Amino acid sequence: MMMSSTSVYVVLALLLPFTSSFNKPSFLQPATTSHDVISRRNIIQITAAGVLATGTLGLDSPAFALPTASPAISISPAGKATLPKMGMGAWAWGDSFFWGYNKDEDQELEQVFRYAIDHGVSFFDTAELYGIGRSETLIKDFAGRMDSESQSQLSVATKFAALPWRTKRGDVVNAAEASVKRLGRPIDLYQIHFPNAFANEAYWDGLADCFDKGLVKSVGVSNYGKDAVRACHAALAKRGIPLSSNQVQMSLLYRGPLDNGLKGTCDELGVQTIAYSPLALGLLTGKYDATHYPKGPRKKLAERLFVENGPAAERLFESMRSIASKRGGKVPLSQVALNWCIAKNTCVIPGARSMKQVKQNLGALEWKLSSDEVALLDEASLALPPLVPPEASPFPKKDTGTGMIMFDS
């Protein structure tokens, strides 16, 4: 299975906890099953892309006018979640293996957390894999030091890691119980993080069991293709539970869900789309160009964008600069990129590790694109190939038991 250079780097980063003396939590300890023949390399390949880009970080920029409040997530008694325009991804919170997190950051991370909630962005997306549970624990700690009114505004989504040795519906329930303990609260939106090569139908029953047990208030999936969304939606409907969301990669540099019909399928079924990696790992912030690349795994992606597709990339960035310049020169390109995702009727979830970053991200809620501006960006983005082709993804494309196509974008 071919992988992008970025995915390879994440594979190496994720291997660290398996090769060190780190005391791994139970969900990373494989049981002895008939699936143990799957190599560790394949296991990491399956999980890597789901962890790769969720909660892409905003980059530092000057502070802008405070945004108007974005409604928090609301959930009907039947379990249908209504998502806001923007949430916050929390992958980098606690993740020392990829993002270099250390506990010295906690004070500023808590300030970021409080600032977001105080200014109307109170929906946070995390996962049991993020920091091997540390991200969930940090959210619990930060919320615990807030007053009851602020706590009441908080909504948290987290995710079940579909690791190959987890093949039963009870594995989903057990994982949800562990996440509830780390979060110190019921889960507002519980998602399957990525498809597996088998056992996917068991996971859907597990989601429904979590809902029936009161562990979670609503359920969703992530990185699911068209057929998988339809099948999961139908399976949950038999249990009387709605499928609330599908979290997928989407940005001006990755239009797959828009162009292959996945977003349309979700809209048809009433499944809301959560857009992760909306800034394309920082490449849409305007900080980088053909003479200045980011360090690490993103360098190869930047070379592909600015060298291999230089003219088309320049047309996109010129369109973004033109839009930004019409707003007094105070709007960073990242806000243009975020507003494009919002204009596509998604809940966008950039991340932040600093006060500058959170103010930048929330500033996107202060304004919106016109229909002509959306069309201009569409035209420019369509001229570019996807930053990472879908076929390079390490996700299993098909359920080997049912033959169902699980991932297509």
C-alpha positions as CSV (number, residue, x, y, z in Angstrom):
1,M,0.0,0.0,0.0
2,M,1.5,3.3,-1.1
3,M,1.6,6.1,1.4
4,S,2.3,9.8,1.2
5,S,5.6,11.2,2.6
6,T,3.5,12.9,5.3
7,S,1.8,9.6,6.3
8,V,5.2,7.9,6.4
9,Y,6.4,10.4,8.9
10,V,3.3,10.0,11.1
11,V,3.8,6.2,11.0
12,L,7.3,6.8,12.4
13,A,6.0,9.1,15.0
14,L,3.3,6.7,16.0
15,L,5.7,3.8,16.3
16,L,7.5,5.6,19.1
17,P,5.1,4.5,21.8
18,F,5.3,0.9,20.6
19,T,9.1,0.8,20.8
20,S,9.7,2.7,24.0
21,S,9.1,1.8,27.7
22,F,6.0,3.9,27.6
23,N,3.2,2.3,29.7
24,K,0.5,1.9,27.0
25,P,-3.2,2.1,27.9
26,S,-5.3,-1.0,27.3
27,F,-6.7,0.1,24.0
28,L,-3.2,-0.1,22.5
29,Q,-2.6,-3.6,23.8
30,P,-3.7,-6.1,21.1
31,A,-5.6,-9.1,22.3
32,T,-4.7,-12.5,20.8
33,T,-7.1,-12.9,18.0
34,S,-7.2,-14.5,14.5
35,H,-6.3,-11.1,13.1
36,D,-2.9,-11.1,14.9
37,V,-1.3,-12.0,11.6
38,I,-1.6,-8.4,10.5
39,S,1.8,-6.8,10.9
40,R,2.5,-3.8,13.2
41,R,3.4,-1.9,10.0
42,N,-0.1,-2.5,8.6
43,I,-1.8,-1.6,11.8
44,I,0.0,1.8,11.9
45,Q,-0.7,2.4,8.2
46,I,-4.4,1.8,8.9
47,T,-4.5,4.3,11.8
48,A,-2.0,6.9,10.5
49,A,-4.1,8.9,8.1
50,G,-6.9,9.3,10.6
51,V,-4.5,10.9,13.0
52,L,-2.6,12.8,10.3
53,A,-4.5,15.9,9.8
54,T,-7.4,16.2,12.2
55,G,-7.3,19.6,14.0
56,T,-4.8,21.3,11.7
57,L,-3.1,24.0,13.6
58,G,-3.5,27.7,12.7
59,L,-0.3,29.7,12.6
60,D,0.6,32.8,14.5
61,S,-0.8,36.1,13.2
62,P,-1.8,39.4,14.8
63,A,-5.0,39.5,16.8
64,F,-8.2,40.7,15.0
65,A,-11.6,41.9,16.1
66,L,-13.4,39.5,18.4
67,P,-15.8,37.3,16.5
68,T,-19.5,37.1,17.1
69,A,-20.5,34.0,19.0
70,S,-20.9,30.7,17.1
71,P,-23.7,28.6,18.5
72,A,-22.6,25.5,20.5
73,I,-23.5,22.0,19.5
74,S,-27.2,21.2,20.2
75,I,-28.5,17.6,20.4
76,S,-32.1,16.5,20.2
77,P,-33.5,13.8,22.6
78,A,-33.4,11.4,19.7
79,G,-29.7,11.9,19.3
80,K,-29.5,14.3,16.3
81,A,-26.6,16.7,16.8
82,T,-26.7,20.2,15.2
83,L,-23.1,21.4,14.8
84,P,-21.8,25.0,14.8
85,K,-19.9,26.7,12.0
86,M,-16.6,26.2,13.8
87,G,-15.2,24.0,16.5
88,M,-11.6,23.4,17.7
89,G,-9.4,20.3,17.0
90,A,-7.4,19.1,20.0
91,W,-5.0,16.6,18.4
92,A,-1.9,18.6,19.3
93,W,-3.0,18.9,23.0
94,G,-0.9,16.3,24.7
95,D,0.7,14.8,21.6
96,S,4.4,14.7,22.3
97,F,5.2,12.1,19.6
98,F,4.2,14.3,16.6
99,W,3.7,17.8,17.9
100,G,6.3,17.9,20.5
101,Y,3.9,18.7,23.3
102,N,5.3,19.1,26.9
103,K,3.5,20.0,30.1
104,D,5.0,23.5,30.0
105,E,2.4,24.3,27.4
106,D,-0.6,23.5,29.6
107,Q,-1.0,27.0,31.0
108,E,-1.3,28.6,27.5
109,L,-3.5,25.7,26.2
110,E,-5.9,26.3,29.1
111,Q,-5.9,30.0,28.2
112,V,-6.7,29.0,24.6
113,F,-9.5,26.7,25.8
114,R,-11.1,29.5,28.0
115,Y,-10.8,32.1,25.3
116,A,-12.5,30.0,22.7
117,I,-15.4,29.2,25.0
118,D,-15.7,32.8,26.2
119,H,-16.0,33.9,22.6
120,G,-18.5,31.4,21.4
121,V,-16.5,28.5,20.1
122,S,-17.3,25.7,22.6
123,F,-17.2,22.6,20.5
124,F,-14.0,20.6,20.9
125,D,-12.9,17.6,18.8
126,T,-10.5,15.1,20.3
127,A,-9.8,11.3,20.2
128,E,-8.5,8.5,22.3
129,L,-5.4,8.4,20.1
130,Y,-4.5,12.0,20.6
131,G,-1.7,12.0,23.1
132,I,-2.7,8.4,23.9
133,G,-5.6,9.8,26.0
134,R,-3.8,13.0,27.2
135,S,-5.8,15.3,25.0
136,E,-9.1,14.1,26.6
137,T,-7.6,14.4,30.1
138,L,-6.5,18.0,29.4
139,I,-10.0,18.9,28.4
140,K,-11.3,17.4,31.6
141,D,-8.8,19.3,33.7
142,F,-9.4,22.7,31.9
143,A,-13.2,22.4,32.2
144,G,-12.9,21.4,35.8
145,R,-11.4,24.8,36.7
146,M,-14.2,26.8,34.9
147,D,-17.3,28.0,36.5
148,S,-20.5,26.0,36.1
149,E,-22.0,28.4,33.5
150,S,-18.9,28.0,31.3
151,Q,-18.9,24.3,31.7
152,S,-22.5,24.1,30.6
153,Q,-21.5,25.6,27.2
154,L,-18.9,23.0,26.5
155,S,-19.5,20.2,24.0
156,V,-16.9,17.5,23.3
157,A,-16.6,15.0,20.4
158,T,-14.1,12.2,20.7
159,K,-13.4,9.1,18.6
160,F,-13.0,5.3,18.8
161,A,-9.8,4.0,17.2
162,A,-10.8,1.1,14.9
163,L,-7.6,-0.9,15.6
164,P,-7.5,-4.4,14.0
165,W,-7.7,-6.3,17.3
166,R,-10.9,-4.5,18.1
167,T,-13.5,-6.6,16.3
168,K,-16.5,-6.6,18.6
169,R,-19.3,-4.2,19.4
170,G,-18.3,-4.4,23.0
171,D,-14.9,-2.9,22.1
172,V,-16.6,0.3,21.1
173,V,-18.5,0.4,24.4
174,N,-15.4,-0.3,26.5
175,A,-13.5,2.5,24.6
176,A,-16.4,4.9,25.2
177,E,-16.4,4.1,28.9
178,A,-12.7,4.8,29.1
179,S,-13.1,8.1,27.2
180,V,-15.9,9.2,29.5
181,K,-13.6,8.5,32.4
182,R,-10.8,10.6,30.9
183,L,-13.2,13.4,29.9
184,G,-15.1,13.3,33.2
185,R,-18.4,13.7,31.3
186,P,-20.7,12.0,28.8
187,I,-19.6,12.3,25.2
188,D,-21.6,14.7,23.1
189,L,-20.6,13.2,19.8
190,Y,-18.9,9.8,19.5
191,Q,-17.3,8.9,16.2
192,I,-15.6,6.0,14.6
193,H,-12.2,7.5,13.8
194,F,-11.5,5.6,10.5
195,P,-12.8,2.5,8.8
196,N,-11.3,-0.9,9.4
197,A,-10.7,-3.7,6.9
198,F,-13.3,-5.8,8.8
199,A,-15.7,-5.6,11.8
200,N,-17.2,-2.3,10.6
201,E,-20.8,-3.4,11.1
202,A,-20.0,-4.5,14.6
203,Y,-18.7,-1.0,15.3
204,W,-22.1,0.5,14.3
205,D,-23.9,-1.7,16.7
206,G,-21.3,-0.6,19.3
207,L,-22.2,3.0,18.6
208,A,-25.8,2.3,19.1
209,D,-25.1,0.4,22.3
210,C,-23.1,3.4,23.6
211,F,-26.1,5.7,22.9
212,D,-28.6,3.3,24.6
213,K,-26.4,3.1,27.6
214,G,-26.2,6.9,27.9
215,L,-22.5,7.1,27.4
216,V,-22.9,9.3,24.4
217,K,-25.5,11.8,23.3
218,S,-25.0,11.4,19.5
219,V,-22.9,9.4,17.1
220,G,-20.9,9.9,13.9
221,V,-18.2,8.5,11.8
222,S,-14.9,9.9,10.3
223,N,-13.1,9.2,7.0
224,Y,-16.1,7.2,5.6
225,G,-16.9,7.1,1.9
226,K,-20.3,7.3,0.3
227,D,-21.3,3.6,0.5
228,A,-20.1,3.3,4.1
229,V,-22.1,6.4,5.2
230,R,-25.3,5.0,3.6
231,A,-24.8,1.6,5.2
232,C,-24.0,3.1,8.7
233,H,-26.9,5.5,8.4
234,A,-29.3,2.6,7.6
235,A,-27.9,0.3,10.3
236,L,-28.3,3.0,13.0
237,A,-31.8,3.8,11.7
238,K,-32.9,0.3,12.5
239,R,-31.9,1.0,16.1
240,G,-33.8,4.4,16.0
241,I,-30.6,6.4,16.2
242,P,-29.5,9.1,13.7
243,L,-26.0,9.3,12.2
244,S,-25.1,12.9,13.0
245,S,-21.8,13.5,11.2
246,N,-19.0,12.4,9.0
247,Q,-15.6,14.0,9.6
248,V,-13.5,14.2,6.5
249,Q,-10.5,16.0,5.2
250,M,-11.6,19.1,3.2
251,S,-9.8,22.2,2.1
252,L,-9.0,24.4,-0.9
253,L,-6.2,21.9,-1.5
254,Y,-8.3,18.8,-0.9
255,R,-11.8,19.0,-2.5
256,G,-12.5,15.2,-2.7
257,P,-15.7,15.1,-0.7
258,L,-17.2,17.9,-2.7
259,D,-16.2,16.5,-6.1
260,N,-16.8,12.8,-5.7
261,G,-20.3,13.1,-4.3
262,L,-19.5,12.3,-0.7
263,K,-20.7,15.7,0.6
264,G,-23.8,15.4,-1.5
265,T,-24.6,12.0,-0.1
266,C,-24.1,13.3,3.5
267,D,-26.4,16.2,2.7
268,E,-29.1,13.9,1.2
269,L,-29.1,11.8,4.4
270,G,-29.0,14.7,6.8
271,V,-25.4,13.8,7.9
272,Q,-23.4,16.9,8.7
273,T,-19.9,17.2,7.4
274,I,-17.0,18.1,9.7
275,A,-14.0,19.5,7.8
276,Y,-10.7,18.5,9.2
277,S,-7.3,19.8,7.9
278,P,-9.0,23.0,6.6
279,L,-5.7,24.8,6.4
280,A,-3.9,21.9,4.7
281,L,-1.4,21.5,7.5
282,G,-0.7,25.2,7.4
283,L,0.0,25.4,3.7
284,L,-3.0,27.7,3.2
285,T,-1.9,30.3,5.7
286,G,0.2,32.2,3.3
287,K,3.3,31.7,5.3
288,Y,5.0,29.4,2.8
289,D,5.9,29.7,-0.9
290,A,8.4,28.3,-3.4
291,T,11.3,29.9,-1.5
292,H,10.2,29.1,2.1
293,Y,9.0,25.6,3.1
294,P,7.9,24.2,6.4
295,K,10.2,21.8,8.2
296,G,9.6,18.2,8.7
297,P,7.1,16.0,6.8
298,R,5.2,19.0,5.4
299,K,8.2,20.0,3.3
300,K,7.5,17.4,0.6
301,L,3.9,18.5,0.4
302,A,5.0,22.1,0.0
303,E,7.4,21.2,-2.8
304,R,4.6,19.3,-4.6
305,L,2.3,22.4,-4.2
306,F,4.7,25.2,-5.0
307,V,7.1,23.5,-7.5
308,E,5.2,20.8,-9.2
309,N,2.0,22.8,-9.4
310,G,3.5,26.3,-9.1
311,P,1.4,28.3,-11.6
312,A,-1.9,26.9,-10.4
313,A,-0.9,27.3,-6.8
314,E,0.0,31.0,-7.4
315,R,-3.4,31.6,-9.0
316,L,-5.1,30.2,-5.9
317,F,-3.1,32.3,-3.6
318,E,-3.6,35.4,-5.7
319,S,-7.3,34.8,-5.5
320,M,-7.0,34.5,-1.7
321,R,-4.9,37.6,-1.4
322,S,-7.4,39.5,-3.6
323,I,-10.2,38.6,-1.3
324,A,-8.2,39.4,1.9
325,S,-7.2,42.8,0.5
326,K,-10.9,43.9,0.2
327,R,-11.2,43.7,4.0
328,G,-8.8,46.3,5.0
329,G,-5.6,44.2,4.8
330,K,-6.3,42.8,8.2
331,V,-7.6,39.4,7.2
332,P,-5.0,36.6,7.0
333,L,-5.2,34.0,4.2
334,S,-6.0,31.3,6.7
335,Q,-9.4,33.0,7.4
336,V,-10.1,33.0,3.7
337,A,-9.5,29.2,3.7
338,L,-11.6,28.6,6.8
339,N,-14.5,30.7,5.4
340,W,-14.4,28.7,2.1
341,C,-15.0,25.5,4.2
342,I,-17.8,27.3,6.1
343,A,-19.4,28.4,2.9
344,K,-19.6,24.8,1.8
345,N,-21.9,24.2,4.8
346,T,-19.4,22.3,7.0
347,C,-18.3,22.5,10.6
348,V,-14.7,23.5,10.4
349,I,-12.3,22.4,13.2
350,P,-8.9,24.1,13.0
351,G,-6.7,23.7,16.1
352,A,-4.7,26.2,18.2
353,R,-1.8,26.0,20.6
354,S,-1.4,29.7,21.3
355,M,-3.5,32.8,21.9
356,K,-2.5,34.2,18.6
357,Q,-3.6,31.1,16.8
358,V,-7.0,30.9,18.5
359,K,-7.7,34.6,17.9
360,Q,-6.8,34.2,14.2
361,N,-9.1,31.2,13.8
362,L,-12.1,32.8,15.6
363,G,-11.6,35.9,13.5
364,A,-12.9,34.0,10.5
365,L,-16.4,34.2,12.1
366,E,-16.4,38.0,11.9
367,W,-17.0,37.9,8.1
368,K,-18.0,35.7,5.3
369,L,-17.3,35.2,1.6
370,S,-19.7,36.4,-1.1
371,S,-21.0,34.0,-3.6
372,D,-18.7,35.5,-6.3
373,E,-15.7,35.0,-4.0
374,V,-16.6,31.4,-3.4
375,A,-16.9,30.9,-7.1
376,L,-13.5,32.5,-7.6
377,L,-11.9,30.2,-5.1
378,D,-13.7,27.2,-6.5
379,E,-12.3,27.9,-10.0
380,A,-8.8,28.3,-8.7
381,S,-8.8,25.2,-6.4
382,L,-10.3,23.0,-9.2
383,A,-7.1,23.6,-11.2
384,L,-5.0,21.9,-8.6
385,P,-4.7,18.2,-7.9
386,P,-5.4,17.0,-4.4
387,L,-2.4,17.7,-2.1
388,V,-2.4,14.0,-1.2
389,P,-4.2,11.7,-3.7
390,P,-6.9,9.6,-2.1
391,E,-5.3,6.4,-3.5
392,A,-2.2,7.2,-1.4
393,S,-4.2,7.0,1.8
394,P,-3.4,4.2,4.2
395,F,-7.0,3.7,5.0
396,P,-8.5,0.3,4.0
397,K,-10.6,1.0,0.9
398,K,-12.9,-2.1,1.3
399,D,-14.4,-4.2,4.1
400,T,-12.9,-7.6,3.3
401,G,-15.9,-9.4,4.8
402,T,-18.7,-7.5,3.1
403,G,-16.9,-6.1,0.1
404,M,-18.3,-2.7,0.9
405,I,-16.2,0.3,-0.2
406,M,-15.4,2.1,3.1
407,F,-13.1,5.0,2.0
408,D,-13.2,7.0,-1.3
409,S,-11.9,10.4,-0.5
